[in-house]
Amino acid sequence: MTSINEEERLEILNSGQHLGWANVVDGRWSYTHADLAPGLYYLSGRYKGKVSTTWTVNVKEAPGQDNLDGATSGYFQRDERPYFSVEETRGSAIGTGGGAGIKYEDMGSAYPGIRGNVLYLTCVSRDTLRRQLTVEVGFYKAYSAISFSCYIFRKVAPGAGPESSLNLFGEGGTPLRYINMMDYEAETHHTLVLSDLPRGRKIKSMRFDIVTGNDPLAQYRYDELLLDNFVLTP
């Protein structure tokens, strides 16, 4: 194309239709557009009636992110976040003998990898009873990959558990992947990246299951997960 003089403008076209204008600075031009919907765009530049060759741009949807800002501290049964819902579907009241439940808690900067509000899953036993916690996380749309920070607290009494797992499900509740959370070291920060899925599948929900076993000696045992920094990739 003909050289472009400073103070002139280049018209940007998408599939031959006007999309915007690019200002010229020092004989060079650039163009940004903050509101393009995800999809393919076939762009070209027009200057004084001459049109450039077309180049293809694939605009992808930005990942959703939720670090749990604004969550109200305390125990709850169900909550709606911007990208997902969280629900305790099995638990028990927290008392002197233990219990199982979910809550939001502001952890400040006490633990590596998490900061501020966290989603706190707790399953604790101080007596001989078996306790179980099940937490369902349902996404409003399906995602090809999900990651989050996880800090694990765990104390195991011999022969009494606990057991901890994470199951991923696709559309219609199709099982996608099982993760044994007992494989992850306690008192340590982990970043779980959930992306190794069957071809063409996406994650629509996930379920955490935590169990503390029957302990005739009533030894103190627990399994607790602190979750934060959710990143959801379409």
C-alpha positions, 0 to 999 in steps of 0.5 A: 500500500502507499505510504501513510502520512502522519495525521492521516487515518487508516480505515479498518475493515472486517469482512469488508465492513467498517470496523474502526479507524487507526491513527498514524504516528511516525508513519506507523499505525496500530489499532485496538478494540476492547469490545470485540465478541469472541470469534473469527475476524477477517481484517484489512486496512483501507487507505485512499481507496486501496485495500490491503490483503486480509488477515484473520484474527481469532478473538478468544473469550478471556478466562473467568477469575474469582478470588472470592472478594466480597464473600461474607465470612461464616458458614453457609449451605449454598452460595452463588458466585459470579461463575459458579455456585457452591453447595454443601450437599452432605455435612453435619453441624460443627460442635465440640465433637467435630463436624463437617461444613463449608465457610468463607474465611479471611486468611489474610496472608498467613499461608503461601499461595492464598490471600484474603478470602478462601473457600474453607472445606472442613471435616473434623472428628474429635470422637468415635463418629464417622463424618462426611462432607460433600461439596458440589461446585456447579459452573454456569457454563462448561469450561475446557480447563479450571485451576485453583489454589489449594492449601491442605490441612490433614491429620490422620489417625491410624486406621481411621482415615480421612479420605479426600477426593475430587470428581469432575463432571461434564454436561449431563453429569458425565464423569470426566476425571477422579482425583485422589486428594490424599496424593497431595502433601499436607501443610502445603500449597498446591495449584491444581490445573484441571485440563487433562480431559477426554477429547472434546469434553468440558467441565460443568461441575466438580464434587469434593468428598471428605470422610473421617473414619470411625476411630474407637480411640476417638483420636483427633483427626481432620481433613480441611481444604482451603480453596482460592484464586479460581481461573476458568478457561472457556 
